[in-house]
Amino acid sequence: MKRANRLYRFYHKYLANKYVLAFLVFLVWVLFLDSNNLIQRYKTIRNIEKLKDQKSYYEKRIKEDTEKLHELRSDKEKLEKFAREQYLMKKPNEDVFVVLIDED
């Protein structure tokens, strides 16, 4: 009975007030029901952080690849070494042996 009496007083003191009730409805709407709710905002912020990380990774890769491309275009020996290692190219009078090492 005591608990019911406390709930009744709480209801009449706070929830019966139309401004408090309107504020609570607005709060529930904004936090959970709106298209820009709190959960969506959290997911969006997390996605933005992930995309920023990817952006920095790809900017770093672009810089490294640009430097490597510049080296390959400027030095014939490095171009030949790259072609031999990556594409297994060879001169007409030589044989290429590929050695694979198991790391078990």
Phi and psi restraints in degrees (value plus and minus 20) as a CYANA .aco file:
   2 LYS   PHI     -82.1   -42.1
   2 LYS   PSI     -61.4   -21.4
   3 ARG   PHI     -86.8   -46.8
   3 ARG   PSI     -62.4   -22.4
   4 ALA   PHI     -83.2   -43.2
   4 ALA   PSI     -57.3   -17.3
   5 ASN   PHI     -85.3   -45.3
   5 ASN   PSI     -60.7   -20.7
   6 ARG   PHI     -85.9   -45.9
   6 ARG   PSI     -61.3   -21.3
   7 LEU   PHI     -83.9   -43.9
   7 LEU   PSI     -59.2   -19.2
   8 TYR   PHI     -83.7   -43.7
   8 TYR   PSI     -63.4   -23.4
   9 ARG   PHI     -85.6   -45.6
   9 ARG   PSI     -59.9   -19.9
  10 PHE   PHI     -83.4   -43.4
  10 PHE   PSI     -62.7   -22.7
  11 TYR   PHI     -80.8   -40.8
  11 TYR   PSI     -68.6   -28.6
  12 HIS   PHI     -90.4   -50.4
  12 HIS   PSI     -50.2   -10.2
  13 LYS   PHI     -96.5   -56.5
  13 LYS   PSI     -62.1   -22.1
  14 TYR   PHI    -132.9   -92.9
  14 TYR   PSI     -72.7   -32.7
  15 LEU   PHI     -96.3   -56.3
  15 LEU   PSI     -41.7    -1.7
  16 ALA   PHI     -96.2   -56.2
  16 ALA   PSI     -39.6     0.4
  17 ASN   PHI     -90.8   -50.8
  17 ASN   PSI     104.0   144.0
  18 LYS   PHI     -87.1   -47.1
  18 LYS   PSI     -47.0    -7.0
  19 TYR   PHI     -93.4   -53.4
  19 TYR   PSI     -60.4   -20.4
  20 VAL   PHI     -86.8   -46.8
  20 VAL   PSI     -62.0   -22.0
  21 LEU   PHI     -83.6   -43.6
  21 LEU   PSI     -61.9   -21.9
  22 ALA   PHI     -84.9   -44.9
  22 ALA   PSI     -59.3   -19.3
  23 PHE   PHI     -84.7   -44.7
  23 PHE   PSI     -61.9   -21.9
  24 LEU   PHI     -84.9   -44.9
  24 LEU   PSI     -61.0   -21.0
  25 VAL   PHI     -83.9   -43.9
  25 VAL   PSI     -64.1   -24.1
  26 PHE   PHI     -80.6   -40.6
  26 PHE   PSI     -63.4   -23.4
  27 LEU   PHI     -83.0   -43.0
  27 LEU   PSI     -65.0   -25.0
  28 VAL   PHI     -83.6   -43.6
  28 VAL   PSI     -61.3   -21.3
  29 TRP   PHI     -81.1   -41.1
  29 TRP   PSI     -68.5   -28.5
  30 VAL   PHI     -88.4   -48.4
  30 VAL   PSI     -59.7   -19.7
  31 LEU   PHI     -95.8   -55.8
  31 LEU   PSI     -53.5   -13.5
  32 PHE   PHI    -145.5  -105.5
  32 PHE   PSI     -53.8   -13.8
  33 LEU   PHI    -119.7   -79.7
  33 LEU   PSI     -42.7    -2.7
  34 ASP   PHI     -92.2   -52.2
  34 ASP   PSI     139.1   179.1
  35 SER   PHI     -88.6   -48.6
  35 SER   PSI     -44.2    -4.2
  36 ASN   PHI    -126.8   -86.8
  36 ASN   PSI      26.2    66.2
  37 ASN   PHI     -91.4   -51.4
  37 ASN   PSI     155.7   195.7
  38 LEU   PHI     -82.5   -42.5
  38 LEU   PSI     -59.9   -19.9
  39 ILE   PHI     -86.0   -46.0
  39 ILE   PSI     -64.7   -24.7
  40 GLN   PHI     -82.9   -42.9
  40 GLN   PSI     -60.0   -20.0
  41 ARG   PHI     -82.3   -42.3
  41 ARG   PSI     -62.5   -22.5
  42 TYR   PHI     -82.3   -42.3
  42 TYR   PSI     -65.1   -25.1
  43 LYS   PHI     -84.0   -44.0
  43 LYS   PSI     -60.0   -20.0
  44 THR   PHI     -85.8   -45.8
  44 THR   PSI     -63.0   -23.0
  45 ILE   PHI     -83.6   -43.6
  45 ILE   PSI     -61.8   -21.8
  46 ARG   PHI     -83.6   -43.6
  46 ARG   PSI     -60.8   -20.8
  47 ASN   PHI     -85.7   -45.7
  47 ASN   PSI     -59.5   -19.5
  48 ILE   PHI     -82.5   -42.5
  48 ILE   PSI     -62.5   -22.5
  49 GLU   PHI     -83.0   -43.0
  49 GLU   PSI     -61.0   -21.0
  50 LYS   PHI     -83.3   -43.3
  50 LYS   PSI     -62.1   -22.1
  51 LEU   PHI     -87.5   -47.5
  51 LEU   PSI     -54.2   -14.2
  52 LYS   PHI     -85.6   -45.6
  52 LYS   PSI     -59.9   -19.9
  53 ASP   PHI     -82.6   -42.6
  53 ASP   PSI     -64.2   -24.2
  54 GLN   PHI     -82.9   -42.9
  54 GLN   PSI     -58.9   -18.9
  55 LYS   PHI     -81.7   -41.7
  55 LYS   PSI     -66.2   -26.2
  56 SER   PHI     -85.0   -45.0
  56 SER   PSI     -57.8   -17.8
  57 TYR   PHI     -81.8   -41.8
  57 TYR   PSI     -68.6   -28.6
  58 TYR   PHI     -89.4   -49.4
  58 TYR   PSI     -52.7   -12.7
  59 GLU   PHI     -84.0   -44.0
  59 GLU   PSI     -60.0   -20.0
  60 LYS   PHI     -84.9   -44.9
  60 LYS   PSI     -63.8   -23.8
  61 ARG   PHI     -82.6   -42.6
  61 ARG   PSI     -60.6   -20.6
  62 ILE   PHI     -82.4   -42.4
  62 ILE   PSI     -62.4   -22.4
  63 LYS   PHI     -83.4   -43.4
  63 LYS   PSI     -66.1   -26.1
  64 GLU   PHI     -82.5   -42.5
  64 GLU   PSI     -64.6   -24.6
  65 ASP   PHI     -86.8   -46.8
  65 ASP   PSI     -55.5   -15.5
  66 THR   PHI     -84.8   -44.8
  66 THR   PSI     -62.2   -22.2
  67 GLU   PHI     -84.3   -44.3
  67 GLU   PSI     -62.2   -22.2
  68 LYS   PHI     -84.6   -44.6
  68 LYS   PSI     -61.2   -21.2
  69 LEU   PHI     -83.7   -43.7
  69 LEU   PSI     -60.7   -20.7
  70 HIS   PHI     -82.7   -42.7
  70 HIS   PSI     -61.8   -21.8
  71 GLU   PHI     -82.6   -42.6
  71 GLU   PSI     -63.6   -23.6
  72 LEU   PHI     -86.8   -46.8
  72 LEU   PSI     -55.8   -15.8
  73 ARG   PHI     -95.1   -55.1
  73 ARG   PSI     -45.7    -5.7
  74 SER   PHI    -115.1   -75.1
  74 SER   PSI     -43.1    -3.1
  75 ASP   PHI    -144.0  -104.0
  75 ASP   PSI      96.7   136.7
  76 LYS   PHI     -86.1   -46.1
  76 LYS   PSI     -54.9   -14.9
  77 GLU   PHI     -86.3   -46.3
  77 GLU   PSI     -62.0   -22.0
  78 LYS   PHI     -87.4   -47.4
  78 LYS   PSI     -55.6   -15.6
  79 LEU   PHI     -83.7   -43.7
  79 LEU   PSI     -63.0   -23.0
  80 GLU   PHI     -85.0   -45.0
  80 GLU   PSI     -62.9   -22.9
  81 LYS   PHI     -82.1   -42.1
  81 LYS   PSI     -63.7   -23.7
  82 PHE   PHI     -81.5   -41.5
  82 PHE   PSI     -65.3   -25.3
  83 ALA   PHI     -83.6   -43.6
  83 ALA   PSI     -59.1   -19.1
  84 ARG   PHI     -88.1   -48.1
  84 ARG   PSI     -62.4   -22.4
  85 GLU   PHI     -95.5   -55.5
  85 GLU   PSI     -64.7   -24.7
  86 GLN   PHI    -104.3   -64.3
  86 GLN   PSI     -58.3   -18.3
  87 TYR   PHI    -133.4   -93.4
  87 TYR   PSI     -13.0    27.0
  88 LEU   PHI      33.5    73.5
  88 LEU   PSI      18.4    58.4
  89 MET   PHI     -98.2   -58.2
  89 MET   PSI     136.1   176.1
  90 LYS   PHI    -167.3  -127.3
  90 LYS   PSI     144.2   184.2
  91 LYS   PHI     -99.4   -59.4
  91 LYS   PSI     140.5   180.5
  92 PRO   PHI     -81.1   -41.1
  92 PRO   PSI     -48.0    -8.0
  93 ASN   PHI    -125.3   -85.3
  93 ASN   PSI       1.2    41.2
  94 GLU   PHI    -150.6  -110.6
  94 GLU   PSI     140.4   180.4
  95 ASP   PHI    -130.2   -90.2
  95 ASP   PSI     126.9   166.9
  96 VAL   PHI    -133.0   -93.0
  96 VAL   PSI     108.9   148.9
  97 PHE   PHI    -134.5   -94.5
  97 PHE   PSI     107.0   147.0
  98 VAL   PHI    -120.2   -80.2
  98 VAL   PSI     103.1   143.1
  99 VAL   PHI    -127.7   -87.7
  99 VAL   PSI     100.4   140.4
 100 LEU   PHI    -124.4   -84.4
 100 LEU   PSI     114.4   154.4
 101 ILE   PHI    -132.7   -92.7
 101 ILE   PSI     103.2   143.2
 102 ASP   PHI     -99.4   -59.4
 102 ASP   PSI     116.3   156.3
 103 GLU   PHI    -128.9   -88.9
 103 GLU   PSI      22.2    62.2
